[in-house]
Amino acid sequence: MRDLNLTPNSKALRNYYAALRQYDFHVITHEGAVSLPLQTLLDTCARQVGATFVPQYAMQPSAGAEANRARISDDDIPF
């Protein structure tokens, strides 16, 4: 797996914070809205290291109820 090259001035982070500023300007703070910029950032980072970002990955929590979580996968971590 390659190293992640992410700096405070990287395009991915600039776009992420720009989207959050737009949402803040419009007083949009609910999780459903702000999750898209985070998903975009995580997808960009995963691709950079040769992995795949899966935004809605069903998992079985210990209590037995199904939950949707995100997952980053590469060849060493099968689905």
JODANOR-V476334 format. One record per helix or strand of 2 or more residues. SS is the DSSP state (@ for helix, = for strand). FROM is the first residue (numbers start at 1). LEN is the number of residues. Records with the same first field share a line. If there is no record, write none. Layout:
SS->FROM-LEN + FROM-LEN
This chain:
@->11-15 + 31-18
=->52-9 + 66-8
